[in-house]
Amino acid sequence: MKLIGMYDSPFVRRVAITLMRYGMPFEHLDWSVGRDFARIREYSPLGRVPTLVLDDGEVLTESAAILDHLDETAAAGRSLMPARGAARRRVLQLIALTIGAAEKGREQIYEGAFRPAAKRHEPWLERCRSQMHGAVAVLDAACAACGPDAWLAGERQTQADITAAVVTTFLVESPATALDVAAYPALAALVARCESQAEFRATYRPWSAPKA
């Protein structure tokens, strides 16, 4: 398999961590949506990452769709996504909340990177910040409710934990968002636990500003 996209993207990173966790070999194509846009569009018409090229040549785009496939094909008992019921709903809701925070952070980043300063709309940026912090606060409360030795959905790490960790690291390291994770101590503890794991260390890249 081939995974297209840079690891400073939390969306690419959560796919890479999952592939490693499942022991699924892949080639990482460290392509930028700015610098390598034309090459990416050969596989993904939208030119977006992550894009995963399967062994048979089938192309999957968007991290949620990619993870759905990987979780479904993982070895029995190893899936990072609960199969059904309340546990699955909880993981999906926590992921949706976290992805929402990431998207609101990304909008702040793009506003600063691509819009001239005179045309930036501060009320819009403040709205994005409030939405981002609102989602992060709920994640922090969920972490606190679980306790320091548990994961967001119980005793096993799931896609909710992986997504929360990579997105929080992204929001902390981007100057445009500059999330103060110390204000969210329970979430900070979860992120530290995750980032100490081998797959997280292998995929960590310092944040870099997007380029047109």
Disulfide bonds with the S-S distance in Angstrom:
none
